[in-house]
């Protein structure tokens, strides 16, 4: 739909390459945007593919160390993504730089460390389900589990 603006193009499922004359860039940009809009519609709805719903208490160091055997991640081998089985209490929110947020999630009487690397609103809800990657962090010889949060869904009242 916009190939008339290209000198050359190619690629595969996970990457693309193209050459455009400098004077054709504005025309190509507009044609490309229109082609994407026609192909995807106005605004695509992001989708997360979850591997399992888990209680955070089910996740221990043995589980996270097993997950560390699964890389390298990429097309055909995505990093496992889990969802909390119940609403969690989010507390102790600390912003670290522009996009990084560290906070605690509480399930029952236990609290766990959580971190997110972008895309979260300024104010986090008090209760939510989370989509996460569990991982092991080590500091001064002590290992602990941290939940890298990819997304959250605010609890319904």
CORDA-V865735 format. One line per field, one symbol per residue. ss: DSSP state (a for helix, b for strand, c for the rest). phi: phi as a letter, one per 20 degrees, with the letter a starting at -180 (. if undefined). burial: b if it has 24 or more other C-alpha atoms within 12 Angstrom, else e. A space follows every 50 residues. Layout:
# CORDA-V865735
ss: ???
phi: ???
burial: ???
This chain:
# CORDA-V865735
ss: ccaaabbbbbbbccbbbbbbcaaaaaaaaaaaaaaaaaaacccccccccc cbbbcaaaccaaaaaaaccccccbccbccccbbbcccbbbbbbbbbcccb bbbbbbbccbbbbbbbbcccccccccbbbbbbbbbbbbbccbbbbbbbbb bbbbccc
phi: .cffedebbaqbgdbbcbccfgfegfffgfffgfffgffdnfbfefcdde eadcffffecffffffffeefeergnbffgcdcffbfdedbmfcecnfde cdbdddcmeddcfcbcdpnefgdeffcaecdbdfbddcblndebecdeee abcgffg
burial: eeeeebeeeeeeeeeeeeeeeeeeeeebeeeeeeeeeeeeeeeeeeeeee eeebbbeebeeeebeeeeeeeeeeeeeebbbbbbebbbbbbebeeeeeee bbbbbbbeeeebbbbbeeebeeebbebbbbbbbbbbeeeeeeeebbbbbb bbbeeee
